Amino acid sequence: MNLFDVYPLMEVSPEKALGAKLWDEKGEEYLDLYGGHAVISIGHSHPHFNQRIKEQLDKISFYSNSVQIPIQKTFAEKLGEVSAYPDYQLFLCNSGAEANENALKLASFAKEKSGFISFSGAFHGRTSGAVVLTDNPKIIAPSNQRDDVHILPWNDLMAVETQLKNGNIAGIIIEGIQGVGGIHVPDSAFLMGLSDLAKKYGAMLILDEVQSGYGRTGRFFAHQWTAGLRPDLITMAKGMGNGFPIGGVLIHPDIKSSYGLLGTTFGGNHLACAAGLAVLEVIENEKLMEHANKMGTFLIPALQKLTGVRAVRGKGLMIGIDLDREAGPVRSELVKKYRIFTGSSAGKHTIRLLPPLNIKTNELSSFLESLKKILDGASPLI
C-alpha cells in the first residue's frame, strides 16, 4: 500500500530530537525554526514532558468521556490560570480544525443562525465548516460550498458591518495572527471594532489561536495584546500538546452547555491531558512567554537590517519575513547547506518562523548568519 501523496516533502528523515535540534538517520544535525507547524512549543523531547507522558502511560492511557477523568479538571484549572481566562469553560478535542468546527457549531446553536464571516488570507482548517472559511479555493471541495459564508477584506470594518446588516450571521472568526496567510497581525482597533460589531448585531466573535496561541507571541494568546478584548470563543491546538494531538475551545461563561450539544471520543483523554499539563507547567516554570517576547525583540530588528529583506511582521516567535526574491529556493538552501528548517506561507516571497519557545539566542544568531550569506550571495529573483 502507498501513502496518499498530498504533501511536498523535504528530503530529510528526522530520527531524534532535543530542544530546537533534530538529527537524521545519518546523524546530521538540523536547527528547527518551524516546530512542525508551530506544534513544538516547549522544545523536542523536553524531560518534564517525557516524564509526564511515561508516568501516565504506566497508569492509564485512555478511556472515553463516559467516565470521570479527573486529570481533565486539573488541566482546565491550570489552563485557566496560565491563560488568564479562569472563568471560561473548556471543551477538549483533538486538533485545530476540530476546535474551529466546534466553535462554529456553538455559535450557530447559540445564535440560531448559519452564516459566518472570515477574512482574506485566513486559514481555519480543512474540515467541512472550517475549510469554507479558509481563503484558498483549491482546498474547498464542491460538497463544502455554501452561500452563507463570507470572506471579507482584511481590516475593513465597514464591509463587516454591511454584511452583518444583511442578517443571518452567527459569528465572526479571525486568527490572533494570520499564520499560513503570511504572519499578518490584526491591529487592536480592528479587533475591538469586530467585538463591538458582533455585540451590536448579535453575533459571536471567535478568535482562532490555533497557531498564534500558547505563549508564541509573548502573550498566552495573540489577541491579549489588545487590552480589554474578551472573545466569545477561543480555539487552540498545535503548541497545546508539544506534538501530542490535542485541541480545545475556551467558551465564554455566558454560553450554556447541555448534554449532547458537543461530543468527542478521543478529546480530553488521559494521555492528552498529561501532555497538556506538562506544556503549561513548562511554559509557566521556565517563563517561556517572557522568553518568546525577548527573542522576538532580538530577532525582528536584526532581520530588518538584512539586505534582501523587504518586510518583517509578527510578534514574539511568530515571524514572517518578506524577501526580494522567491522564498522557496532560500528555504531549500537553508536546509541543504546550513541544515535549518523554516516554513513557507501562502505568499511565494515569505518565510515563516515558528521555533520552539525555548530557542536560544545563539541558535537564532546562527540562522541570521546563514540567511545573510544566502541573501548576500545571489541576485534577487523577483
C-alpha positions as CSV (number, residue, x, y, z in Angstrom):
1,M,0.0,0.0,0.0
2,N,1.2,3.5,-0.9
3,L,0.7,6.7,1.1
4,F,-1.8,9.1,-0.3
5,D,0.5,11.8,-1.7
6,V,-0.7,15.2,-0.5
7,Y,2.4,16.9,0.8
8,P,5.7,18.0,-0.9
9,L,8.3,16.6,1.4
10,M,11.8,17.7,2.3
11,E,14.4,15.0,1.8
12,V,15.1,14.7,5.5
13,S,14.1,11.9,7.9
14,P,14.5,13.1,11.5
15,E,15.1,10.2,13.9
16,K,16.0,12.1,17.1
17,A,15.2,15.5,18.5
18,L,16.1,17.6,21.5
19,G,15.2,21.2,22.2
20,A,15.4,23.1,18.9
21,K,17.6,20.4,17.2
22,L,16.9,17.4,15.1
23,W,19.1,14.6,13.9
24,D,18.5,12.5,10.8
25,E,19.3,8.8,10.1
26,K,22.9,9.7,9.2
27,G,23.4,11.6,12.4
28,E,23.4,15.0,10.7
29,E,22.2,17.8,13.0
30,Y,19.5,20.4,12.0
31,L,18.1,23.5,13.6
32,D,14.3,23.5,13.8
33,L,12.9,27.0,13.4
34,Y,9.5,25.7,12.3
35,G,8.5,23.3,15.0
36,G,6.3,21.1,12.8
37,H,3.8,24.0,12.0
38,A,4.2,25.7,15.5
39,V,3.4,22.4,17.3
40,I,6.7,22.1,19.3
41,S,6.2,24.8,21.9
42,I,8.4,23.7,24.8
43,G,11.2,22.0,22.7
44,H,11.5,18.5,21.4
45,S,11.8,15.7,24.0
46,H,11.6,18.1,27.0
47,P,12.4,15.9,30.0
48,H,9.4,17.1,32.0
49,F,7.0,16.4,29.1
50,N,8.5,13.0,28.5
51,Q,8.3,12.1,32.2
52,R,4.6,13.2,32.4
53,I,3.7,11.0,29.4
54,K,5.6,8.0,30.8
55,E,4.0,8.3,34.2
56,Q,0.5,8.5,32.7
57,L,1.2,5.5,30.4
58,D,2.0,3.4,33.4
59,K,-1.4,4.2,34.9
60,I,-4.0,4.5,32.1
61,S,-3.6,6.0,28.7
62,F,-7.2,6.2,27.5
63,Y,-10.8,6.0,28.4
64,S,-13.7,7.7,26.7
65,N,-15.8,10.6,28.1
66,S,-18.3,8.2,29.5
67,V,-16.4,8.1,32.9
68,Q,-14.9,10.6,35.3
69,I,-11.5,11.8,34.1
70,P,-10.1,13.9,37.0
71,I,-7.0,15.0,35.0
72,Q,-9.3,16.9,32.7
73,K,-10.4,19.2,35.6
74,T,-6.8,19.6,36.7
75,F,-5.8,20.6,33.2
76,A,-8.7,23.0,32.9
77,E,-7.8,24.7,36.1
78,K,-4.2,25.1,35.1
79,L,-5.1,26.4,31.7
80,G,-7.5,29.0,33.2
81,E,-4.7,30.1,35.5
82,V,-1.9,30.4,32.9
83,S,-4.1,31.8,30.1
84,A,-5.8,34.4,32.4
85,Y,-9.3,33.1,31.5
86,P,-10.2,31.3,34.7
87,D,-13.9,32.0,34.3
88,Y,-14.2,30.4,30.8
89,Q,-15.3,26.8,30.1
90,L,-13.2,24.3,28.3
91,F,-14.2,21.8,25.6
92,L,-11.4,19.4,24.7
93,C,-10.9,17.8,21.2
94,N,-8.0,16.6,19.0
95,S,-7.0,19.3,16.5
96,G,-7.2,22.9,15.4
97,A,-9.7,22.2,12.7
98,E,-11.9,20.3,15.1
99,A,-11.7,23.1,17.6
100,N,-12.8,25.5,15.0
101,E,-15.7,23.2,13.9
102,N,-17.0,23.0,17.4
103,A,-16.7,26.8,17.9
104,L,-18.7,27.4,14.7
105,K,-21.3,24.9,15.9
106,L,-21.6,26.5,19.3
107,A,-22.0,30.0,17.8
108,S,-24.7,28.6,15.4
109,F,-26.5,26.9,18.2
110,A,-26.4,30.0,20.4
111,K,-27.5,32.5,17.8
112,E,-29.8,30.2,15.8
113,K,-28.2,31.4,12.6
114,S,-26.0,29.7,10.0
115,G,-23.8,32.4,8.4
116,F,-20.2,33.3,9.3
117,I,-17.6,35.9,8.4
118,S,-13.9,35.4,7.9
119,F,-11.1,37.4,6.2
120,S,-8.8,37.4,3.2
121,G,-5.7,35.4,3.9
122,A,-7.5,33.3,6.5
123,F,-6.7,29.6,7.3
124,H,-9.0,27.9,9.7
125,G,-8.7,24.2,8.7
126,R,-9.5,21.6,6.1
127,T,-12.7,20.1,7.6
128,S,-16.2,20.9,6.2
129,G,-17.1,24.0,8.1
130,A,-13.6,25.4,8.7
131,V,-12.4,25.0,5.1
132,V,-15.1,27.1,3.6
133,L,-13.9,30.0,5.9
134,T,-10.4,29.4,4.6
135,D,-9.2,31.7,1.8
136,N,-8.0,29.0,-0.5
137,P,-10.4,27.9,-3.2
138,K,-8.1,25.0,-4.1
139,I,-8.9,23.1,-0.9
140,I,-12.7,23.7,-0.9
141,A,-14.5,20.8,-2.5
142,P,-17.9,21.2,-4.2
143,S,-19.5,19.5,-1.2
144,N,-18.2,22.3,1.1
145,Q,-19.6,25.1,-0.9
146,R,-22.0,27.4,0.9
147,D,-23.7,30.7,0.2
148,D,-23.9,31.9,3.8
149,V,-20.2,32.2,4.4
150,H,-18.4,35.5,3.6
151,I,-14.6,36.0,3.3
152,L,-14.3,39.8,3.6
153,P,-11.3,42.2,3.1
154,W,-8.7,42.3,5.9
155,N,-9.1,45.3,8.2
156,D,-12.4,46.5,6.7
157,L,-14.9,47.1,9.4
158,M,-17.3,48.8,7.0
159,A,-17.5,45.6,4.9
160,V,-18.2,43.6,8.1
161,E,-21.0,45.9,9.3
162,T,-22.6,45.8,5.8
163,Q,-22.6,42.0,5.9
164,L,-23.9,41.9,9.5
165,K,-26.8,44.2,8.5
166,N,-27.9,41.7,5.9
167,G,-28.6,39.2,8.8
168,N,-28.1,35.5,9.4
169,I,-24.5,35.9,10.8
170,A,-23.8,33.7,13.8
171,G,-20.2,34.6,14.1
172,I,-17.0,36.3,13.0
173,I,-13.8,34.2,13.1
174,I,-10.3,35.7,12.9
175,E,-6.8,34.4,13.6
176,G,-5.0,36.1,16.5
177,I,-2.2,36.5,13.9
178,Q,-2.6,35.0,10.5
179,G,-0.2,32.1,10.1
180,V,-0.5,30.4,6.7
181,G,-1.5,33.7,5.2
182,G,1.9,35.2,5.9
183,I,2.0,36.4,9.5
184,H,-0.4,39.3,9.3
185,V,-1.1,41.0,12.7
186,P,-4.6,42.5,13.1
187,D,-4.4,45.9,14.8
188,S,-6.2,46.4,18.1
189,A,-8.7,48.9,16.6
190,F,-9.8,46.3,14.1
191,L,-10.2,43.6,16.7
192,M,-12.1,45.8,19.1
193,G,-14.2,47.0,16.2
194,L,-15.1,43.4,15.4
195,S,-16.0,42.8,19.0
196,D,-18.3,45.8,19.1
197,L,-20.0,45.0,15.8
198,A,-20.5,41.4,16.9
199,K,-22.3,42.6,20.1
200,K,-24.3,45.2,18.2
201,Y,-25.6,42.7,15.6
202,G,-26.0,39.6,17.8
203,A,-23.1,37.6,16.5
204,M,-20.2,35.8,18.3
205,L,-16.5,36.7,18.0
206,I,-14.3,33.6,17.6
207,L,-10.5,34.0,18.0
208,D,-8.7,31.3,16.2
209,E,-5.5,31.0,18.3
210,V,-4.6,27.5,16.9
211,Q,-1.2,28.7,15.7
212,S,-0.8,32.1,17.4
213,G,-1.7,30.9,20.9
214,Y,0.1,29.1,23.8
215,G,2.7,31.8,24.5
216,R,4.1,32.1,21.0
217,T,3.7,35.8,20.7
218,G,4.8,36.7,24.2
219,R,1.3,36.7,25.5
220,F,-0.6,33.4,26.1
221,F,-2.9,34.3,23.2
222,A,-2.0,36.8,20.5
223,H,-5.3,38.7,21.0
224,Q,-4.2,39.5,24.5
225,W,-2.0,42.2,23.1
226,T,-5.3,44.1,22.7
227,A,-6.3,45.3,26.1
228,G,-9.9,44.6,27.1
229,L,-10.8,42.1,24.4
230,R,-12.7,39.1,25.6
231,P,-13.9,36.9,22.7
232,D,-16.9,34.7,23.0
233,L,-14.9,31.6,21.8
234,I,-11.2,31.0,21.6
235,T,-9.8,27.9,19.7
236,M,-6.5,26.2,20.4
237,A,-4.3,23.3,19.3
238,K,-0.8,23.0,17.8
239,G,1.5,24.1,20.7
240,M,-1.0,22.8,23.2
241,G,0.4,19.2,23.4
242,N,4.0,19.7,22.1
243,G,3.4,17.0,19.5
244,F,0.6,15.0,21.2
245,P,-2.7,15.6,19.4
246,I,-4.9,17.9,21.4
247,G,-7.2,20.8,20.7
248,G,-9.7,22.8,22.6
249,V,-12.3,25.6,22.8
250,L,-12.4,28.2,25.5
251,I,-16.1,29.2,25.9
252,H,-17.4,32.4,27.5
253,P,-19.2,31.8,30.8
254,D,-22.5,33.2,29.3
255,I,-22.7,30.3,26.8
256,K,-24.7,27.4,28.4
257,S,-23.8,23.8,28.0
258,S,-26.2,20.9,27.6
259,Y,-25.8,17.1,27.2
260,G,-25.2,16.1,23.6
261,L,-24.5,19.7,22.4
262,L,-20.9,18.7,21.6
263,G,-19.1,15.4,21.8
264,T,-15.8,13.6,21.2
265,T,-14.4,10.1,21.7
266,F,-10.7,10.9,22.0
267,G,-10.8,14.5,23.2
268,G,-9.5,15.0,26.7
269,N,-8.1,11.5,27.1
270,H,-5.7,10.8,29.9
271,L,-2.5,11.0,27.8
272,A,-3.6,14.2,26.0
273,C,-4.3,15.9,29.4
274,A,-1.0,14.7,30.8
275,A,0.8,16.2,27.7
276,G,-1.2,19.4,28.0
277,L,-0.4,19.8,31.7
278,A,3.3,19.3,31.1
279,V,3.3,22.0,28.4
280,L,1.6,24.5,30.7
281,E,3.9,23.7,33.6
282,V,7.0,24.2,31.5
283,I,5.6,27.5,30.0
284,E,5.0,28.8,33.5
285,N,8.1,27.4,35.3
286,E,10.5,28.4,32.5
287,K,8.8,31.7,31.8
288,L,8.6,30.9,28.1
289,M,6.2,33.7,27.3
290,E,8.7,36.3,28.5
291,H,11.4,34.4,26.7
292,A,9.5,34.4,23.4
293,N,8.9,38.1,23.7
294,K,12.6,38.7,24.4
295,M,13.7,36.5,21.5
296,G,11.3,38.3,19.1
297,T,12.7,41.7,20.3
298,F,16.1,40.5,19.4
299,L,15.3,38.7,16.1
300,I,12.9,41.1,14.4
301,P,15.1,44.2,14.3
302,A,18.1,42.0,13.2
303,L,16.1,40.6,10.3
304,Q,15.0,44.1,9.2
305,K,18.6,45.0,8.7
306,L,19.4,42.3,6.3
307,T,19.9,43.1,2.6
308,G,17.2,41.4,0.6
309,V,14.6,41.6,3.4
310,R,11.7,43.8,2.4
311,A,9.5,43.4,5.5
312,V,9.3,41.6,8.8
313,R,6.0,41.0,10.6
314,G,4.9,39.3,13.7
315,K,5.3,39.2,17.5
316,G,7.5,37.1,19.7
317,L,8.4,33.9,18.0
318,M,5.7,34.1,15.3
319,I,7.5,35.9,12.5
320,G,7.1,36.4,8.7
321,I,10.0,37.6,6.5
322,D,9.2,39.0,3.1
323,L,12.1,38.7,0.7
324,D,13.0,40.5,-2.5
325,R,13.0,37.0,-4.2
326,E,11.0,33.8,-4.1
327,A,11.4,32.2,-0.7
328,G,11.4,28.6,-1.9
329,P,15.0,28.5,-3.1
330,V,16.2,30.3,0.0
331,R,14.4,27.8,2.3
332,S,15.9,24.9,0.3
333,E,19.4,26.3,0.7
334,L,18.8,26.8,4.4
335,V,18.0,23.1,4.7
336,K,20.6,21.7,2.3
337,K,23.6,23.9,3.0
338,Y,23.0,25.1,6.6
339,R,20.6,22.4,7.9
340,I,18.0,24.9,9.2
341,F,14.2,24.2,8.9
342,T,11.9,27.2,8.2
343,G,8.3,27.4,7.0
344,S,6.5,28.6,3.9
345,S,3.4,30.6,3.6
346,A,0.7,31.4,1.0
347,G,2.9,34.2,-0.3
348,K,5.8,33.0,-2.5
349,H,8.2,35.6,-1.1
350,T,7.5,34.9,2.6
351,I,9.4,32.7,5.1
352,R,7.6,31.7,8.3
353,L,9.5,31.3,11.6
354,L,7.8,29.3,14.4
355,P,10.6,27.9,16.6
356,P,10.2,26.3,20.0
357,L,9.6,28.9,22.6
358,N,12.8,28.0,24.5
359,I,15.0,28.6,21.4
360,K,18.4,30.1,22.4
361,T,19.9,33.4,21.2
362,N,23.0,31.7,19.7
363,E,20.7,29.4,17.7
364,L,18.8,32.4,16.3
365,S,22.2,34.1,15.6
366,S,23.2,31.1,13.6
367,F,20.1,31.4,11.5
368,L,20.7,35.1,10.9
369,E,24.3,34.5,9.8
370,S,23.2,31.7,7.4
371,L,20.3,33.8,5.9
372,K,22.6,36.8,5.4
373,K,25.1,34.6,3.5
374,I,22.3,33.4,1.2
375,L,20.8,36.8,0.6
376,D,24.1,38.5,0.0
377,G,25.3,35.8,-2.4
378,A,22.5,35.8,-5.0
379,S,20.7,38.3,-7.2
380,P,17.0,38.9,-6.4
381,L,14.6,36.7,-8.2
382,I,11.5,39.0,-8.5
